[in-house]
Amino acid sequence: MAEKGASRGTLRRLWSLPRRRRGTTGCSRPDEIMHQDIVPLCAADIQDQLKKRFAYLSGGRGQDGSPVITFPDYPAFSEIPDKEFQSVMTYLTSIPSLQDAGVGFILVIDRRRDKWTSVKASVLRIAASFPANLQLVLVLRPTGFFQRTLSDIAFKFNRDDFKMKVPVIMLGSVPELHGHIDRSQLTEDLGGTLDYCHTRWLCHRTAIESFALMVKRTAQALQAFGTELAETELPNDAPSTRAVLCAHTEKRDRAKEDMRLALEEGRGVLESVSAPLAQDPERSVNQDQLDNQSTVQRLLAQLSETEAAFDEFWAKHQQKLEQCLQLRHFEQGFREVTATLDVVSQKVAAFTDVGNSLAHVQHLLRDLAGFEEKSRAAVDRARALCLDGERLIEDKHYAVDSILPKCEELRQLCDAFAAEVGRRRGRLGRSLELHGLLETSMRWSDEGIYLLASQPVDKCQSQDGAEAALQEIERFLETGAESKIQELPQILQDYESILNQDLTEHVRKVFQKQASTEEMFRRRQASLRKLAAKQTRPVQPVAPRPEALTKSPCPSPGIRRGSENPSSEGSVLRRGPYRRAKSEMSGRQGRSSSAGDEEESLAVLRRHVMNELLDTERAYVEELLCVLEGYAAEMDNPLMTHLISTDLHNKKDVLFGNMEEIYHFHNRIFLRELETYADCPELVGRCFLERMEDFQIYEKYCQNKPRSESLWRQCSDCPFFQECQRKLDHKLSLDSYLLKPVQRITKYQLLLKEMLKYSRSCEGAEGLQEALSSILGILKAVNDSMHLIAITGYDGNLGDLGRLLMQGSFSVWTDHKRGHTKVKELARFKPMQRHLFLHEKAVLFCKRREESGEGYEKAPSYSYKQSLNMTAVGITENVKGDAKKFEIWYNSREEVYIVQAPTPEIKAAWVGEIRKVLTSQLQACRDASQHRALEQSQSLPLPAAPGSSPSRGTARNIKKLEERKTDPLSPDGYVSAAPPPPKAPEKGRDDAVTSSTSESSALSRKRFTLQGFASIKGQKASPTSPDKKAKRHQVKSDPTPFGVRGWNKTSHSPEAPGDDADWSSAEEPVNSSDAEEDGGDPPKKLVPGRRTVVVGHVEAGPGVLAVRSGDVVELVREGQEGLWFARDPGSGKEGWVPASSLSPHLGKSSSAQCLSSSESSPGSAVLSHSSSCSESGQAPFTELQG
């Protein structure tokens, strides 16, 4: 408020200047023009009337200084409108000053050439309309004899008509006029010498009045602007203050420009008015000219003073706005700095961890140093802001009371932050010192244990060997003075300020470990001293079998520790008859002690592996953090933006992938969990198994690695990377650190192998083996995914195909069957080279294409060719005796692909994996069928038969029997199937290669097809030679598996057999895969009558008829759930049998004969899925030939 009052006082002083000036001059009429409220009459307004010159103000003066107005001879005077006449009179009387006008005007009326009547009318009109005081009226009457005589007579007789407030004098000639007014005050037409030009006078009057009006408007504008500035409230933020300052500055510049133009115009008017005197200094100038000159000079002076006052006012106002802007900047900076200091203070307060190892403390110290370095900018900014505030105070800022406390607060915050950082650094320094002692002690203990474990037991049996080992131990113990913790209480007291519960426990454990190591050394020394002492004693010849001692294993440290009992040793020496028994006991103890020493050595090695795992894990986490903070975070730093090339903009996720996610997993979870296994390294496999799913994040990182490397090659010369590398003081560039995650995930399996090597007999060996297998599986998945992302040309989503199981390159021959004709490609001696990708739902055939380039760009790509839906795929394990070939056939052998693997092992792996997929699909389809059958059995009751009605339990028993029969892993399982009509046998394919294990052989002797769940009842096979071939018989699928209605039926149109010369051998059995698809009538619906049993029931439950394969039963009537009530004609027994185990034809058929699984080729297996297994009848994947 004080500031605003001061501004208004300055403003009042500004506008009081013109008014004070007005009182100091005798010519105040122009000043009145500036300040009067009524708009004055100006020459410009009546310029046309003034140009008529029926009256003018010549500038002459009477003897008493009265202004003289001259009315020259104007014949049309009487025709002048009253309004024009009145305006001209008013204007002329307003020109002289108030002082001169107050004396009165002298009117000179020239009517020498006019008539008396006109003289009379002119005088009367003037007298009636003159707006000012009159002092004297001088009339030059007509000069003609007649008119002069007439005017004398008329004036005498009409004197009363001319009675006015002032005298009217009739003059007969100009000399008489000179008697009343000096010639120098009269114009030339009245016989005077006064220089008067009416046009010049009119121009001067117009210019002066225009300038006066400009001065008035300028003054009013300045007054309004000054009022606005004085009443302006100061904004509360820097942008608004800056906007107000800019707006006011712009208005001030416009006002200054208006004043400059007014001054220039005034100077021009003054020069024009003063021109005659400037041209002739001795020339006499009338009073009006002098008045005009003084008026212009006065206006110019007023304008200059106004400008000076305005400049003074503006300087103060501008200073106030600038100080306000400085204050707002200071306040804004104060808010930002305090907020930043609060954040960094909270962060430094969070540095409470004192570390759990030497490396951890060093890492924390580096973190604290890095944090202090990053926070230094905020602290420096706070100190700089404090200095700015002090400068504002020195410059006498108007807001000193607001600035000074903020400066004090900034100093306190900076000092508090520095003190807190110092305290944290001191605590970590003490922790580093303590952990250094602990690490030294642990290293001494580990080295001591390793020394004890590495001393050869056999060399210690001699005196020299024992003495050498003893000296080696003594030399090592001499180093313990500097390495060991001397007194535990003293350590706990010295480092009490930093000890927490975990660290205290760690100190106690280290001390206990050190004490245990010392105890082990003491026992080993005692044993070695006794061994060295025993060697000096003579051997007693009374021992019954002294060779027993020499043949026993060399005593280990464990034996020596066990023989320290003096009573036992004395007993041996004193009692000879027991020496042999003692010797044998010592041998057993030696073996036991040797095993204990070996386990101790393995424990040392396990600890070494665990230490390496922990150390490398900590280093790995630190390197990831270094990359994320030193590179990734700097890409968002505005100060580094100018160093980043355009190719890197918005590419941080491409360059670094999900490295941040990997870092958080290892830093927050995995490293901490690993540290919990430091004391039991043999159990570390559990840690890997518990977090195995989290390791899937590496697959995403590796899949992004090609894009990352490509971007790095484009931008590796970017100054940004060079600057970051310089700040981090790294010797290697960023790409080396981007490779760290790939190297780390491959390092784990090496460490697990090493740990497993030393933990074979430990509790966690199984977990280590499982963890190793899981890590290898992840590596395989990562490797497979790298190939998967290189597939091009596939229109669908690869993620919809399920998990990628295997991938690899193979040689492929194809055979396509179209209608009744086969299109063979076996004539191509050179097979197609295809890269196969086995998914859970499909197998993809791709063509491998090598690429040229560097790094990941050199990796091959795969052009998609075709895909096979796994729901319509079957396999034949062996083809023509080649151990590396197998068949993948599709859509009921409509398409057959002979695949040759690089090695038999790869083939076995692929066949096994495909078998797993098909078996899982078979199980899923069977479960769906059983679920629907169960729902139908619950909704529809089973019809009762005379004398035998199957109960709900009977149906369940049959269901359980069906489940056992359809279980592909059951050795005595059956799958019901209805065979086709009898058909002449054909040559079958030779499947000569057997499986390597009994389990795989048992599984390979089954044939699975979801069309009919076909299987063959097993009988025990007799031994055969490797060249002897078993036969397989044709089995056709039942259109309704398990007799459940609602399944899609698959009809097979009869086909003419093709030429199979290139596909089968002469010894191929009639049940070849080709024979299944080449002929056969559609399955028929069962009707009551005699039917042949295709698959028998070895054991029967209540209500179930026990039958054997090949028996003939008589069907009585059909029940629910695919069951028929049947009677055995031979035994007369009755019961329920499943329709799927019966042939739809009467009598026996050789083609319907059931063979045991051992009758088929031991090495053959045909696994297939039919499209009929799904109720929706999904079509297979569309084949795309390339």
Secondary structure as the mmCIF struct_conf table of DSSP 4:
data_model
#
loop_
_struct_conf.conf_type_id
_struct_conf.id
_struct_conf.beg_label_comp_id
_struct_conf.beg_label_asym_id
_struct_conf.beg_label_seq_id
_struct_conf.end_label_comp_id
_struct_conf.end_label_asym_id
_struct_conf.end_label_seq_id
HELX_RH_AL_P HELX_RH_AL_P1 ALA A 2 GLY A 23
TURN_TY1_P TURN_TY1_P1 THR A 24 THR A 24
BEND BEND1 GLY A 26 GLY A 26
HELX_RH_AL_P HELX_RH_AL_P2 ARG A 29 HIS A 35
BEND BEND2 ASP A 37 ILE A 38
HELX_LH_PP_P HELX_LH_PP_P1 VAL A 39 LEU A 41
TURN_TY1_P TURN_TY1_P2 ALA A 43 ILE A 46
HELX_RH_AL_P HELX_RH_AL_P3 GLN A 47 LYS A 51
TURN_TY1_P TURN_TY1_P3 LYS A 52 LYS A 52
BEND BEND3 PHE A 54 ALA A 55
STRN STRN1 TYR A 56 ARG A 61
TURN_TY1_P TURN_TY1_P4 GLN A 63 ASP A 64
STRN STRN2 PRO A 67 PHE A 71
TURN_TY1_P TURN_TY1_P5 PRO A 75 ALA A 76
HELX_RH_3T_P HELX_RH_3T_P1 PHE A 77 GLU A 79
BEND BEND4 ILE A 80 ILE A 80
HELX_RH_AL_P HELX_RH_AL_P4 ASP A 82 SER A 94
BEND BEND5 ILE A 95 PRO A 96
HELX_RH_AL_P HELX_RH_AL_P5 LEU A 98 VAL A 103
STRN STRN3 PHE A 105 ASP A 110
TURN_TY1_P TURN_TY1_P6 ARG A 112 ARG A 113
BEND BEND6 ASP A 114 ASP A 114
HELX_RH_AL_P HELX_RH_AL_P6 TRP A 116 SER A 129
BEND BEND7 ALA A 132 ALA A 132
STRN STRN4 LEU A 134 LEU A 140
BEND BEND8 GLY A 144 GLY A 144
HELX_RH_AL_P HELX_RH_AL_P7 PHE A 145 PHE A 157
TURN_TY1_P TURN_TY1_P7 ASN A 158 ASN A 158
HELX_RH_3T_P HELX_RH_3T_P2 ARG A 159 PHE A 162
BEND BEND9 LYS A 165 VAL A 166
STRN STRN5 VAL A 168 LEU A 171
BEND BEND10 GLY A 172 SER A 173
HELX_RH_AL_P HELX_RH_AL_P8 VAL A 174 HIS A 180
BEND BEND11 ILE A 181 ILE A 181
HELX_RH_3T_P HELX_RH_3T_P3 ARG A 183 GLN A 185
BEND BEND12 LEU A 186 LEU A 186
STRN STRN6 THR A 187 THR A 187
HELX_RH_3T_P HELX_RH_3T_P4 GLU A 188 LEU A 190
TURN_TY1_P TURN_TY1_P8 GLY A 191 GLY A 191
STRN STRN7 LEU A 194 LEU A 194
HELX_RH_AL_P HELX_RH_AL_P9 HIS A 198 ALA A 230
TURN_TY1_P TURN_TY1_P9 GLU A 231 GLU A 231
HELX_LH_PP_P HELX_LH_PP_P2 THR A 232 PRO A 235
BEND BEND13 ASN A 236 ASP A 237
HELX_RH_AL_P HELX_RH_AL_P10 ALA A 238 VAL A 273
TURN_TY1_P TURN_TY1_P10 SER A 274 SER A 274
HELX_RH_AL_P HELX_RH_AL_P11 ALA A 275 GLN A 279
TURN_TY1_P TURN_TY1_P11 PRO A 281 GLU A 282
BEND BEND14 ARG A 283 ARG A 283
HELX_RH_AL_P HELX_RH_AL_P12 GLN A 287 ALA A 349
TURN_TY1_P TURN_TY1_P12 ALA A 350 ALA A 350
BEND BEND15 ASN A 356 SER A 357
HELX_RH_AL_P HELX_RH_AL_P13 LEU A 358 GLU A 394
TURN_TY1_P TURN_TY1_P13 ASP A 395 LYS A 396
TURN_TY1_P TURN_TY1_P14 TYR A 398 ALA A 399
HELX_RH_AL_P HELX_RH_AL_P14 VAL A 400 SER A 454
BEND BEND16 GLN A 455 GLN A 455
TURN_TY1_P TURN_TY1_P15 VAL A 457 VAL A 457
HELX_RH_3T_P HELX_RH_3T_P5 ASP A 458 GLN A 461
BEND BEND17 SER A 462 SER A 462
HELX_RH_AL_P HELX_RH_AL_P15 GLN A 463 GLU A 478
TURN_TY1_P TURN_TY1_P16 THR A 479 THR A 479
HELX_RH_AL_P HELX_RH_AL_P16 GLY A 480 SER A 483
BEND BEND18 LYS A 484 LYS A 484
HELX_RH_AL_P HELX_RH_AL_P17 LEU A 488 ASP A 494
TURN_TY1_P TURN_TY1_P17 TYR A 495 ILE A 498
HELX_RH_AL_P HELX_RH_AL_P18 GLN A 501 LYS A 534
TURN_TY1_P TURN_TY1_P18 GLN A 535 THR A 536
BEND BEND19 ARG A 537 ARG A 537
HELX_LH_PP_P HELX_LH_PP_P3 PRO A 538 GLN A 540
TURN_TY1_P TURN_TY1_P19 PRO A 541 VAL A 542
BEND BEND20 PRO A 544 PRO A 544
TURN_TY1_P TURN_TY1_P20 PRO A 546 PRO A 546
HELX_RH_AL_P HELX_RH_AL_P19 GLU A 547 LYS A 551
BEND BEND21 SER A 552 SER A 552
HELX_LH_PP_P HELX_LH_PP_P4 PRO A 553 SER A 556
HELX_RH_AL_P HELX_RH_AL_P20 PRO A 557 GLY A 562
TURN_TY1_P TURN_TY1_P21 SER A 563 SER A 563
HELX_RH_AL_P HELX_RH_AL_P21 PRO A 566 ARG A 574
HELX_RH_3T_P HELX_RH_3T_P6 GLY A 576 TYR A 578
HELX_RH_AL_P HELX_RH_AL_P22 ARG A 579 VAL A 627
HELX_RH_PI_P HELX_RH_PI_P1 LEU A 628 ALA A 632
HELX_RH_3T_P HELX_RH_3T_P7 ALA A 633 ASP A 636
HELX_RH_3T_P HELX_RH_3T_P8 PRO A 638 LEU A 643
BEND BEND22 ILE A 644 ILE A 644
HELX_RH_3T_P HELX_RH_3T_P9 THR A 646 LEU A 648
TURN_TY1_P TURN_TY1_P22 HIS A 649 ASN A 650
HELX_RH_AL_P HELX_RH_AL_P23 LYS A 652 PHE A 656
TURN_TY1_P TURN_TY1_P23 GLY A 657 ASN A 658
HELX_RH_AL_P HELX_RH_AL_P24 MET A 659 PHE A 665
HELX_RH_PI_P HELX_RH_PI_P2 HIS A 666 PHE A 670
HELX_RH_AL_P HELX_RH_AL_P25 LEU A 671 GLU A 675
TURN_TY1_P TURN_TY1_P24 THR A 676 ASP A 679
HELX_RH_3T_P HELX_RH_3T_P10 PRO A 681 LEU A 683
HELX_RH_AL_P HELX_RH_AL_P26 VAL A 684 GLU A 690
TURN_TY1_P TURN_TY1_P25 ARG A 691 MET A 692
HELX_RH_3T_P HELX_RH_3T_P11 GLU A 693 GLN A 696
HELX_RH_AL_P HELX_RH_AL_P27 ILE A 697 CYS A 715
TURN_TY1_P TURN_TY1_P26 SER A 716 ASP A 717
HELX_RH_AL_P HELX_RH_AL_P28 PRO A 719 LEU A 728
TURN_TY1_P TURN_TY1_P27 ASP A 729 ASP A 729
BEND BEND23 LYS A 731 LEU A 732
HELX_RH_AL_P HELX_RH_AL_P29 LEU A 734 LEU A 738
TURN_TY1_P TURN_TY1_P28 LEU A 739 LEU A 739
HELX_RH_AL_P HELX_RH_AL_P30 LYS A 740 LYS A 757
TURN_TY1_P TURN_TY1_P29 TYR A 758 TYR A 758
TURN_TY1_P TURN_TY1_P30 ARG A 760 SER A 761
BEND BEND24 CYS A 762 CYS A 762
TURN_TY1_P TURN_TY1_P31 GLU A 763 GLY A 764
HELX_RH_AL_P HELX_RH_AL_P31 ALA A 765 LEU A 788
TURN_TY1_P TURN_TY1_P32 ILE A 789 ALA A 790
STRN STRN8 ILE A 791 THR A 792
BEND BEND25 GLY A 793 GLY A 793
BEND BEND26 GLY A 796 GLY A 796
HELX_RH_3T_P HELX_RH_3T_P12 LEU A 798 LEU A 801
STRN STRN9 LEU A 804 ARG A 818
TURN_TY1_P TURN_TY1_P33 GLY A 819 HIS A 820
STRN STRN10 THR A 821 LYS A 824
TURN_TY1_P TURN_TY1_P34 LEU A 826 ALA A 827
BEND BEND27 PHE A 829 LYS A 830
HELX_LH_PP_P HELX_LH_PP_P5 PRO A 831 PRO A 831
STRN STRN11 MET A 832 HIS A 839
BEND BEND28 GLU A 840 LYS A 841
STRN STRN12 ALA A 842 ARG A 849
BEND BEND29 GLY A 853 GLU A 854
HELX_RH_3T_P HELX_RH_3T_P13 GLY A 855 LYS A 858
BEND BEND30 ALA A 859 ALA A 859
STRN STRN13 SER A 861 ASN A 869
HELX_RH_3T_P HELX_RH_3T_P14 MET A 870 ALA A 872
STRN STRN14 VAL A 873 THR A 876
BEND BEND31 GLU A 877 GLU A 877
STRN STRN15 VAL A 879 VAL A 879
TURN_TY1_P TURN_TY1_P35 LYS A 880 GLY A 881
STRN STRN16 ASP A 882 ASP A 882
TURN_TY1_P TURN_TY1_P36 ALA A 883 LYS A 884
STRN STRN17 LYS A 885 TYR A 890
TURN_TY1_P TURN_TY1_P37 ASN A 891 GLU A 894
STRN STRN18 GLU A 895 GLN A 900
BEND BEND32 PRO A 902 THR A 903
HELX_RH_AL_P HELX_RH_AL_P32 PRO A 904 SER A 939
BEND BEND33 LEU A 940 LEU A 940
HELX_LH_PP_P HELX_LH_PP_P6 PRO A 941 ALA A 944
STRN STRN19 ALA A 945 ALA A 945
TURN_TY1_P TURN_TY1_P38 PRO A 946 GLY A 947
STRN STRN20 SER A 948 SER A 948
HELX_RH_AL_P HELX_RH_AL_P33 ARG A 952 THR A 966
TURN_TY1_P TURN_TY1_P39 PRO A 968 LEU A 969
TURN_TY1_P TURN_TY1_P40 PRO A 971 ASP A 972
BEND BEND34 PRO A 981 PRO A 981
HELX_LH_PP_P HELX_LH_PP_P7 VAL A 993 SER A 995
BEND BEND35 SER A 996 THR A 997
HELX_RH_AL_P HELX_RH_AL_P34 SER A 998 SER A 1004
TURN_TY1_P TURN_TY1_P41 ARG A 1005 ARG A 1005
STRN STRN21 ARG A 1007 THR A 1009
TURN_TY1_P TURN_TY1_P42 LEU A 1010 PHE A 1013
HELX_LH_PP_P HELX_LH_PP_P8 LYS A 1020 PRO A 1023
TURN_TY1_P TURN_TY1_P43 PRO A 1026 ASP A 1027
BEND BEND36 PRO A 1039 THR A 1040
HELX_RH_3T_P HELX_RH_3T_P15 PRO A 1041 GLY A 1043
TURN_TY1_P TURN_TY1_P44 ARG A 1045 GLY A 1046
BEND BEND37 TRP A 1047 TRP A 1047
HELX_LH_PP_P HELX_LH_PP_P9 ASN A 1048 LYS A 1049
TURN_TY1_P TURN_TY1_P45 ALA A 1061 TRP A 1063
TURN_TY1_P TURN_TY1_P46 ALA A 1066 GLU A 1067
TURN_TY1_P TURN_TY1_P47 VAL A 1070 ASN A 1071
HELX_RH_AL_P HELX_RH_AL_P35 SER A 1073 ASP A 1078
HELX_LH_PP_P HELX_LH_PP_P10 ASP A 1081 PRO A 1083
BEND BEND38 PRO A 1088 PRO A 1088
STRN STRN22 GLY A 1089 THR A 1092
STRN STRN23 VAL A 1093 VAL A 1093
BEND BEND39 VAL A 1094 VAL A 1095
BEND BEND40 VAL A 1098 GLU A 1099
TURN_TY1_P TURN_TY1_P48 PRO A 1102 GLY A 1103
STRN STRN24 VAL A 1104 VAL A 1104
TURN_TY1_P TURN_TY1_P49 SER A 1109 GLY A 1110
STRN STRN25 VAL A 1112 GLU A 1118
BEND BEND41 GLN A 1120 GLN A 1120
TURN_TY1_P TURN_TY1_P50 GLU A 1121 GLY A 1122
STRN STRN26 LEU A 1123 ARG A 1127
TURN_TY1_P TURN_TY1_P51 PRO A 1129 SER A 1131
STRN STRN27 GLU A 1134 PRO A 1138
HELX_RH_3T_P HELX_RH_3T_P16 ALA A 1139 SER A 1141
STRN STRN28 LEU A 1142 LEU A 1142
BEND BEND42 PRO A 1144 GLY A 1147
HELX_RH_3T_P HELX_RH_3T_P17 SER A 1150 ALA A 1152
TURN_TY1_P TURN_TY1_P52 SER A 1157 GLU A 1159
BEND BEND43 SER A 1160 SER A 1160
TURN_TY1_P TURN_TY1_P53 PRO A 1162 GLY A 1163
STRN STRN29 VAL A 1166 SER A 1168
HELX_RH_3T_P HELX_RH_3T_P18 SER A 1171 CYS A 1173
BEND BEND44 SER A 1174 SER A 1174
TURN_TY1_P TURN_TY1_P54 GLU A 1175 SER A 1176
HELX_LH_PP_P HELX_LH_PP_P11 GLN A 1178 GLU A 1183
#
